[in-house]
């Protein structure tokens, strides 16, 4: 079986199935004939209508079952594992957002710590072939060495969100070690694309343009020493996850069956290059020249000049190499945005 072929006789549980990555992964699995149990609490961290729209697109698939619930509800999680007996679990449900974690710490502990503990316990008592879970590039904190590598020191998270993700990696390692659960953690870098998260900068910039508002850019207006960031298109991310699903760690008594991979682009773009590509995509979609009204502000405390992933480890394991350029990816996003929001 090749990396991107899936065993359609297996049952896949995808938590966060109404989320951005969870939706596209579920869709890919269903298109390949897999049975998918989608789980989500449909919270209002961002516009819930977008989550319902994603679910509507999954409903036509006969092998899709959706369950609304919360990861922190252990009874619900246990019932899913007992009833559906999943072979593969992809835990993408989490409370996201670095700044939001400062204002609402409770929800991060409930979802990201207690919720993930419930998933691990369920995998312990109902053995699975593979548990894949979402970590985050935020675990690298204010590391200045780039590209970020999986072997880098990650003991200084600079937000509660990052701390919960680092905790997930430690918890997964421990459960994998004690109970031989084949486990893979994915440190996601910035993921973008159609039906994406409205709290992400590219989405927010587009919103502001259509509202006639200025966008704020935190780089001092210093184009020569601009910030570099790693942007990965959603289809590339899903391809990477699918390849890993067939590549679980070996279940052995001697070696801990736990791994962590960066999943990103390894091709950082200047922030201003990314904004320029977004302007061009808007120009193409609207048939007229588009330029954002920009306000330049000082770099925020804690922001590092460059964040991007070394993806050598993932490429070596499953041949993962992102292919979609920001020009193509942002055009796909803008074309979707204009249609979805019926922009004139």
ZAPA-40812 format. One line per 10 residues: number of its first residue (from 1); for each residue z, y, x of N, C-alpha, C. Coordinates in pm, whole numbers, plus 50000, padded with zeros to 5 digits. Example, Ala and Ser with C-alpha at 12.3 -4.5 7.8 and 13.67 -1.06 7.14 Angstrom:
! ZAPA-40812
1> 50780/49431/51319/50780/49550/51230/50780/49670/51320  50708/49775/51285/50714/49894/51367/50787/50003/51290 $
! end
This chain:
! ZAPA-40812
1> 50000/49880/50085/50000/50000/50000/50000/50125/50088  49909/50218/50063/49901/50339/50145/50011/50436/50106  50027/50539/50191/50136/50635/50170/50133/50700/50031  50013/50733/49982/50010/50809/49857/49977/50722/49735  49986/50590/49752/49979/50500/49635/50121/50472/49589  50137/50457/49459/50270/50432/49406/50274/50301/49329  50390/50239/49329/50408/50114/49256/50433/50148/49110  50334/50121/49025/50345/50160/48885/50436/50066/48806  50487/49963/48870/50584/49875/48804/50726/49924/48820  50743/50028/48899/50876/50083/48921/50906/50195/48821 $
11> 51035/50216/48797/51080/50326/48711/51137/50436/48799  51089/50558/48778/51130/50673/48858/51215/50768/48774  51332/50803/48821/51412/50907/48758/51392/51036/48838  51352/51142/48768/51336/51273/48832/51433/51370/48766  51537/51411/48839/51627/51513/48784/51569/51650/48817  51591/51744/48727/51527/51875/48742/51380/51866/48704  51348/51777/48609/51207/51752/48573/51140/51871/48507  51218/51963/48451/51158/52083/48391/51153/52198/48492  51202/52173/48613/51194/52273/48719/51057/52274/48784  51037/52365/48876/50906/52386/48937/50857/52260/49011 $
21> 50932/52217/49112/50889/52100/49190/50901/51973/49106  51008/51963/49028/51031/51845/48945/50920/51821/48845  50869/51930/48786/50760/51918/48690/50633/51865/48756  50593/51926/48867/50468/51885/48934/50479/51744/48991  50598/51706/49038/50615/51569/49087/50607/51471/48971  50674/51501/48860/50669/51413/48743/50525/51395/48695  50451/51505/48691/50312/51502/48646/50229/51410/48737  50248/51423/48866/50175/51340/48962/50208/51191/48942  50336/51160/48925/50377/51021/48905/50317/50965/48777  50320/51045/48670/50267/51001/48541/50115/50982/48546 $
31> 50047/51072/48616/49901/51061/48629/49862/50934/48702  49952/50884/48786/49923/50761/48860/49972/50637/48785  50022/50657/48662/50060/50544/48578/50203/50498/48590  50289/50578/48654/50430/50540/48670/50512/50573/48546  50622/50502/48530/50718/50532/48425/50819/50633/48479  50833/50746/48410/50920/50853/48458/51025/50888/48353  51151/50887/48397/51261/50936/48314/51296/51075/48367  51265/51178/48290/51291/51315/48331/51426/51361/48279  51499/51433/48362/51634/51478/48326/51648/51625/48365  51703/51707/48276/51719/51849/48305/51818/51908/48205 $
41> 51891/52013/48247/51981/52078/48151/51919/52203/48088  51796/52238/48135/51722/52352/48076/51807/52479/48072  51877/52507/48181/51962/52628/48181/51878/52755/48186  51946/52868/48173/51875/52996/48163/51886/53077/48292  51896/53009/48406/51898/53080/48535/51775/53169/48548  51661/53119/48501/51543/53204/48481/51484/53168/48345  51380/53237/48304/51320/53224/48171/51300/53077/48131  51380/53032/48035/51375/52892/47992/51242/52857/47925  51169/52959/47874/51040/52932/47811/50944/52863/47907  50955/52899/48035/50870/52839/48137/50904/52690/48154 $
51> 51032/52659/48143/51075/52519/48153/51024/52438/48035  51032/52497/47916/50982/52428/47797/50829/52411/47803  50761/52511/47861/50614/52501/47874/50577/52386/47969  50654/52370/48075/50628/52259/48168/50649/52125/48095  50758/52115/48021/50786/51991/47948/50677/51958/47847  50625/52062/47781/50517/52041/47684/50397/51973/47750  50371/52010/47875/50258/51950/47948/50283/51803/47983  50409/51762/47985/50443/51623/48020/50450/51533/47897  50471/51594/47781/50491/51516/47657/50377/51419/47624  50251/51455/47648/50142/51361/47611/50145/51228/47686 $
61> 50216/51223/47798/50220/51098/47876/50311/50996/47809  50257/50881/47775/50334/50779/47702/50448/50721/47785  50433/50725/47916/50536/50666/48002/50644/50768/48042  50646/50883/47974/50745/50987/48005/50855/50989/47900  50979/50985/47947/51096/51000/47859/51178/51116/47911  51213/51209/47823/51294/51324/47867/51434/51315/47808  51533/51340/47892/51672/51342/47849/51733/51476/47891  51786/51547/47792/51854/51673/47824/52000/51645/47851  52048/51694/47964/52187/51671/47999/52221/51742/48129  52347/51733/48167/52394/51802/48286/52436/51701/48393 $
71> 52398/51727/48516/52433/51637/48626/52583/51616/48639  52660/51717/48601/52806/51707/48617/52870/51619/48510  52791/51574/48411/52840/51483/48307/52819/51339/48353  52922/51281/48410/52911/51148/48469/52872/51040/48368  52921/51053/48245/52890/50952/48142/52740/50946/48113  52677/51065/48106/52533/51071/48079/52454/51009/48193  52491/51043/48316/52421/50990/48434/52435/50837/48439  52557/50789/48418/52581/50645/48421/52498/50573/48315  52493/50631/48196/52418/50570/48085/52269/50557/48120  52213/50660/48184/52071/50657/48223/52045/50542/48320 $
81> 52133/50527/48418/52114/50422/48519/52128/50283/48459  52226/50268/48368/52249/50137/48306/52133/50102/48212  52087/50202/48134/51983/50176/48034/51844/50158/48095  51808/50245/48189/51670/50246/48239/51652/50172/48372  51764/50143/48440/51759/50069/48567/51651/50123/48663  51664/50249/48704/51561/50307/48791/51553/50239/48926  51429/50231/48978/51406/50179/49112/51412/50290/49216  51362/50407/49175/51357/50522/49266/51414/50643/49194  51500/50718/49262/51560/50839/49206/51523/50957/49294  51470/51062/49232/51440/51186/49305/51526/51295/49244 $
91> 51630/51335/49317/51726/51433/49266/51686/51574/49309  51618/51645/49219/51574/51782/49246/51656/51883/49165  51739/51833/49073/51822/51922/48992/51929/51984/49080  51938/52115/49074/52041/52186/49151/52042/52329/49104  52153/52396/49126/52154/52539/49101/52099/52606/49226  51988/52675/49210/51920/52737/49324/51960/52884/49335  51918/52946/49444/51935/53090/49461/52051/53126/49552  52020/53194/49662/52123/53231/49758/52210/53343/49702  52148/53450/49651/52225/53565/49604/52306/53532/49479  52249/53449/49392/52316/53411/49267/52446/53335/49297 $
101> 52451/53267/49411/52570/53188/49445/52690/53277/49476  52664/53401/49510/52773/53496/49537/52837/53540/49405  52754/53555/49302/52802/53604/49172/52857/53491/49085  52803/53371/49099/52840/53260/49010/52871/53133/49088  52977/53134/49168/53002/53017/49254/53032/52888/49177  53096/52900/49059/53138/52781/48986/53022/52685/48958  52909/52742/48913/52797/52657/48871/52739/52579/48990  52753/52633/49111/52703/52564/49231/52789/52441/49263  52919/52455/49244/53008/52341/49268/52984/52233/49163  52971/52274/49037/52948/52179/48928/52818/52101/48947 $
111> 52709/52173/48970/52577/52110/48976/52550/52045/49111  52572/52120/49217/52528/52075/49349/52626/51980/49418  52755/51990/49386/52854/51901/49448/52893/51788/49353  52950/51823/49238/52992/51719/49143/52871/51643/49090  52765/51717/49056/52644/51653/49005/52585/51554/49104  52578/51595/49231/52520/51505/49331/52612/51385/49357  52742/51408/49352/52838/51297/49364/52813/51194/49253  52788/51242/49131/52761/51150/49019/52635/51067/49044  52532/51130/49101/52408/51058/49134/52437/50950/49239  52512/50986/49342/52543/50890/49448/52624/50772/49394 $
121> 52721/50801/49308/52802/50694/49249/52715/50602/49162  52623/50664/49089/52533/50585/49003/52445/50493/49089  52397/50545/49203/52315/50463/49294/52399/50354/49360  52525/50382/49380/52615/50282/49440/52635/50165/49344  52660/50193/49218/52692/50087/49121/52569/50026/49055  52454/50094/49070/52327/50044/49015/52223/50057/49124  52222/49964/49220/52141/49980/49342/51995/50017/49315  51944/50111/49397/51807/50159/49385/51732/50130/49515  51599/50130/49506/51516/50109/49626/51518/50231/49718  51533/50349/49657/51523/50472/49737/51580/50588/49657 $
131> 51664/50667/49719/51712/50794/49664/51657/50906/49752  51578/50994/49691/51527/51113/49760/51596/51234/49696  51648/51325/49778/51720/51439/49720/51679/51569/49789  51696/51678/49715/51659/51809/49767/51771/51869/49849  51741/51896/49975/51827/51983/50055/51754/52118/50061  51776/52195/50164/51715/52328/50169/51708/52379/50312  51608/52464/50337/51598/52529/50468/51717/52622/50491  51788/52657/50385/51902/52749/50400/52014/52688/50485  52013/52556/50506/52118/52495/50589/52110/52545/50734  51995/52598/50773/51980/52647/50911/52053/52778/50934 $
141> 52103/52840/50825/52181/52963/50839/52106/53070/50912  52171/53133/51008/52106/53241/51082/52056/53193/51219  52020/53066/51227/51959/53013/51351/51842/53102/51393  51836/53133/51519/51727/53219/51567/51617/53140/51637  51646/53016/51674/51545/52932/51740/51443/52885/51637  51316/52907/51665/51212/52859/51574/51108/52780/51654  51037/52687/51589/51059/52646/51450/51189/52569/51434  51244/52569/51310/51365/52493/51282/51334/52344/51290  51419/52271/51362/51402/52126/51376/51521/52055/51316  51497/51933/51270/51602/51856/51202/51723/51831/51292 $
151> 51702/51835/51424/51812/51811/51517/51894/51936/51547  51853/52051/51491/51926/52177/51516/52066/52172/51456  52154/52252/51513/52292/52264/51465/52292/52337/51331  52354/52277/51228/52352/52338/51094/52492/52346/51033  52589/52383/51117/52727/52387/51069/52776/52528/51035  52683/52623/51027/52723/52760/50995/52641/52816/50879  52652/52758/50759/52579/52812/50643/52629/52952/50611  52537/53038/50566/52575/53178/50540/52575/53211/50391  52572/53109/50306/52587/53129/50161/52650/53003/50103  52711/53017/49985/52768/52899/49920/52659/52800/49885 $
161> 52542/52851/49843/52429/52762/49813/52398/52674/49934  52386/52737/50052/52356/52662/50174/52467/52561/50204  52592/52601/50181/52706/52512/50207/52699/52389/50116  52657/52408/49990/52647/52292/49900/52536/52198/49945  52428/52254/49998/52317/52169/50043/52354/52092/50171  52424/52157/50260/52474/52087/50379/52571/51977/50337  52655/52007/50236/52749/51907/50184/52674/51787/50127  52563/51813/50057/52481/51704/50002/52435/51610/50113  52392/51666/50225/52345/51583/50336/52458/51495/50390  52578/51553/50401/52692/51477/50452/52733/51367/50353 $
171> 52735/51402/50224/52770/51304/50121/52669/51189/50119  52540/51225/50127/52435/51122/50124/52446/51031/50245  52473/51089/50361/52488/51009/50483/52602/50908/50465  52714/50956/50412/52831/50871/50397/52805/50756/50299  52746/50787/50184/52718/50683/50085/52613/50584/50138  52517/50637/50210/52415/50551/50269/52477/50455/50369  52569/50509/50450/52637/50430/50552/52727/50323/50490  52803/50362/50388/52901/50270/50328/52837/50166/50238  52731/50207/50165/52679/50119/50059/52531/50083/50078  52476/50112/50197/52337/50078/50228/52238/50129/50124 $
181> 52256/50252/50081/52162/50315/49988/52052/50381/50071  51926/50336/50060/51818/50401/50135/51799/50543/50082  51822/50641/50169/51831/50779/50123/51752/50873/50214  51678/50965/50151/51602/51065/50226/51631/51204/50171  51672/51294/50259/51695/51434/50221/51578/51520/50266  51539/51615/50181/51426/51703/50213/51473/51849/50219  51454/51908/50336/51486/52051/50351/51362/52132/50315  51361/52181/50191/51246/52257/50141/51245/52398/50200  51125/52440/50239/51104/52580/50275/51036/52646/50153  50998/52773/50162/50949/52844/50043/50829/52774/49980 $
191> 50846/52735/49854/50740/52666/49778/50688/52763/49673  50555/52770/49660/50497/52865/49563/50381/52799/49490  50338/52862/49380/50223/52811/49306/50234/52843/49159  50136/52798/49079/50137/52821/48934/50263/52761/48870  50309/52823/48764/50429/52778/48692/50552/52776/48783  50549/52860/48886/50659/52864/48982/50782/52933/48929  50877/52957/49018/51004/53018/48977/50994/53170/48975  51027/53231/48862/51017/53377/48851/51112/53453/48944  51213/53385/49000/51306/53454/49090/51253/53463/49232  51135/53404/49258/51078/53409/49392/51001/53539/49411 $
201> 50993/53586/49535/50937/53719/49563/50794/53736/49514  50706/53637/49539/50565/53652/49502/50550/53669/49350  50635/53600/49274/50634/53610/49128/50687/53746/49085  50798/53787/49148/50858/53917/49117/50767/54033/49150  50695/54025/49263/50600/54132/49299/50492/54144/49192  50444/54029/49144/50338/54030/49042/50390/54089/48912  50511/54051/48873/50574/54110/48754/50581/54261/48765  50626/54309/48881/50644/54453/48900/50511/54527/48895  50407/54465/48947/50276/54531/48943/50235/54558/48799  50250/54457/48714/50206/54473/48575/50301/54561/48493 $
211> 50420/54583/48546/50513/54676/48479/50499/54818/48534  50410/54833/48633/50391/54964/48694/50505/55006/48784  50575/54909/48841/50691/54939/48926/50657/54915/49074  50735/54979/49160/50718/54961/49304/50781/54829/49347  50732/54775/49459/50796/54657/49516/50874/54701/49641  50985/54637/49664/51070/54670/49780/51049/54565/49888  51021/54612/50007/50993/54522/50119/51096/54549/50229  51170/54445/50263/51280/54463/50357/51237/54430/50500  51150/54516/50555/51107/54494/50694/51096/54625/50772  51161/54729/50718/51161/54861/50785/51022/54925/50792 $
221> 50923/54861/50729/50787/54912/50742/50731/54892/50881  50795/54800/50956/50754/54775/51095/50655/54658/51096  50525/54691/51090/50422/54587/51078/50406/54509/51208  50437/54574/51320/50420/54508/51449/50526/54399/51466  50647/54426/51418/50756/54328/51428/50795/54280/51289  50696/54237/51214/50716/54196/51075/50793/54064/51068  50849/54037/50951/50915/53909/50928/50811/53799/50909  50839/53682/50963/50752/53566/50945/50823/53466/50854  50748/53411/50759/50806/53314/50667/50710/53197/50645  50769/53083/50606/50696/52960/50583/50667/52946/50434 $
231> 50542/52948/50393/50506/52935/50252/50425/52806/50235  50468/52721/50142/50397/52594/50120/50358/52581/49974  50231/52550/49950/50179/52538/49814/50233/52411/49748  50258/52419/49619/50325/52311/49545/50254/52176/49559  50121/52173/49556/50049/52045/49566/50074/51976/49701  50085/52057/49806/50116/52000/49938/50256/51940/49939  50351/52011/49877/50489/51962/49871/50496/51828/49796  50429/51822/49681/50429/51699/49601/50366/51584/49679  50259/51611/49749/50194/51507/49831/50293/51453/49934  50368/51543/49996/50468/51500/50096/50576/51412/50035 $
241> 50624/51450/49916/50729/51370/49850/50675/51233/49812  50555/51230/49753/50497/51102/49709/50481/51007/49828  50436/51061/49940/50419/50977/50059/50553/50916/50103  50660/50993/50086/50791/50943/50128/50847/50838/50034  50808/50844/49908/50862/50748/49811/50830/50605/49851  50715/50586/49916/50674/50453/49961/50728/50420/50099  50807/50510/50153/50846/50497/50293/50998/50505/50306  51068/50424/50226/51215/50431/50228/51270/50370/50356  51388/50417/50399/51449/50358/50518/51479/50210/50492  51478/50131/50597/51507/49989/50581/51654/49971/50543 $
251> 51679/49877/50451/51816/49844/50412/51871/49743/50513  51948/49791/50608/52006/49698/50705/52153/49727/50720  52227/49628/50762/52370/49646/50781/52402/49727/50905  52312/49726/51003/52346/49788/51132/52309/49937/51139  52198/49972/51075/52148/50110/51087/52168/50183/50955  52224/50304/50964/52243/50382/50843/52107/50421/50786  52088/50390/50658/51958/50411/50595/51946/50551/50538  51971/50651/50621/51965/50790/50575/51884/50873/50673  51793/50957/50617/51711/51045/50702/51702/51182/50637  51675/51280/50718/51651/51417/50668/51523/51468/50730 $
261> 51437/51527/50646/51311/51584/50695/51297/51729/50649  51239/51812/50736/51186/51941/50692/51059/51914/50612  51040/51989/50504/50912/51982/50434/50867/52126/50409  50770/52168/50490/50722/52305/50486/50582/52311/50544  50546/52425/50599/50407/52445/50639/50385/52445/50790  50489/52480/50867/50474/52490/51011/50365/52590/51051  50334/52682/50959/50232/52784/50988/50282/52916/50927  50378/52979/50994/50440/53097/50934/50340/53211/50918  50358/53286/50811/50273/53403/50784/50358/53528/50791  50297/53637/50841/50366/53765/50834/50386/53800/50687 $
271> 50500/53860/50657/50529/53900/50519/50419/53990/50465  50370/54083/50546/50267/54176/50499/50133/54105/50479  50106/54000/50557/49984/53921/50535/49991/53851/50400  50109/53798/50369/50129/53730/50241/50110/53828/50124  50168/53948/50138/50155/54050/50033/50009/54093/50018  49938/54105/50131/49796/54141/50127/49714/54034/50055  49747/53907/50079/49676/53798/50012/49703/53799/49862  49825/53840/49824/49860/53850/49682/49781/53964/49616  49769/54076/49687/49689/54189/49636/49542/54148/49618  49489/54076/49716/49350/54030/49706/49329/53935/49589 $
281> 49425/53846/49567/49415/53751/49456/49415/53826/49323  49499/53928/49312/49502/54011/49191/49370/54085/49173  49318/54137/49282/49190/54210/49277/49079/54118/49225  49076/53995/49274/48975/53898/49231/48990/53864/49083  49113/53849/49039/49137/53808/48900/49108/53921/48801  49135/54044/48844/49123/54158/48752/48991/54233/48767  48916/54201/48873/48787/54267/48893/48798/54412/48934  48909/54447/48998/48927/54584/49049/49024/54579/49167  49017/54682/49250/49103/54686/49368/49249/54702/49327  49334/54620/49384/49477/54624/49352/49555/54649/49480 $
291> 49648/54743/49472/49740/54766/49584/49877/54795/49526  49977/54723/49576/50113/54747/49530/50162/54883/49577  50246/54946/49496/50319/55064/49541/50442/55011/49616  50446/55037/49746/50547/54972/49830/50656/55069/49874  50780/55020/49869/50894/55094/49925/50951/55008/50038  50953/55065/50158/51002/54990/50273/51149/55021/50296  51227/54916/50314/51371/54931/50334/51415/54853/50457  51535/54883/50508/51584/54812/50627/51596/54661/50601  51579/54587/50709/51598/54442/50700/51741/54414/50654  51757/54320/50563/51890/54290/50507/51976/54220/50611 $
301> 52108/54246/50606/52198/54178/50699/52185/54026/50683  52175/53957/50794/52163/53811/50786/52020/53762/50787  51923/53851/50755/51782/53810/50759/51740/53788/50904  51669/53679/50928/51622/53651/51063/51474/53683/51073  51425/53716/51193/51285/53759/51206/51185/53654/51160  51216/53527/51184/51120/53421/51149/51195/53298/51100  51147/53240/50990/51198/53111/50946/51078/53022/50915  51069/52915/50991/50965/52818/50957/51000/52681/51012  50935/52582/50952/50973/52443/50975/50891/52379/51085  50959/52299/51166/50888/52199/51244/50870/52080/51152 $
311> 50746/52040/51128/50721/51925/51038/50671/51804/51116  50693/51806/51246/50647/51694/51331/50704/51560/51285  50833/51561/51249/50901/51436/51213/50839/51375/51086  50811/51462/50989/50753/51415/50863/50608/51371/50882  50537/51445/50966/50398/51408/50993/50391/51272/51063  50484/51250/51155/50487/51122/51227/50520/51007/51132  50609/51034/51035/50653/50927/50943/50547/50891/50841  50483/50994/50779/50392/50965/50667/50258/51040/50674  50230/51100/50789/50103/51171/50803/50095/51298/50722  50211/51360/50692/50213/51481/50609/50161/51602/50685 $
321> 50062/51670/50627/50011/51794/50686/49958/51881/50573  50025/51993/50544/49979/52081/50436/49836/52129/50461  49759/52143/50353/49617/52177/50366/49578/52306/50296  49658/52354/50203/49615/52466/50118/49660/52599/50178  49564/52688/50203/49592/52818/50264/49660/52910/50163  49726/53015/50212/49791/53108/50118/49687/53180/50033  49569/53203/50087/49464/53271/50008/49427/53187/49885  49405/53058/49908/49369/52968/49798/49488/52948/49703  49605/52925/49761/49724/52900/49681/49764/53018/49593  49760/53138/49649/49797/53257/49572/49693/53288/49464 $
331> 49566/53257/49492/49463/53277/49389/49490/53185/49269  49529/53061/49298/49562/52967/49190/49682/53017/49110  49781/53073/49180/49898/53127/49110/49860/53245/49020  49783/53339/49076/49747/53459/48999/49658/53423/48880  49564/53332/48899/49477/53290/48788/49562/53231/48674  49662/53152/48713/49753/53096/48611/49833/53208/48543  49888/53299/48623/49974/53406/48572/49900/53491/48469  49779/53531/48504/49698/53617/48415/49671/53545/48282  49645/53415/48290/49617/53338/48167/49745/53315/48087  49853/53274/48155/49979/53239/48086/50041/53359/48016 $
341> 50041/53473/48086/50103/53593/48029/50002/53682/47954  49878/53629/47940/49773/53700/47867/49760/53847/47914  49751/53861/48045/49743/53994/48107/49603/54051/48085  49598/54176/48047/49469/54243/48028/49426/54303/48163 $
! end
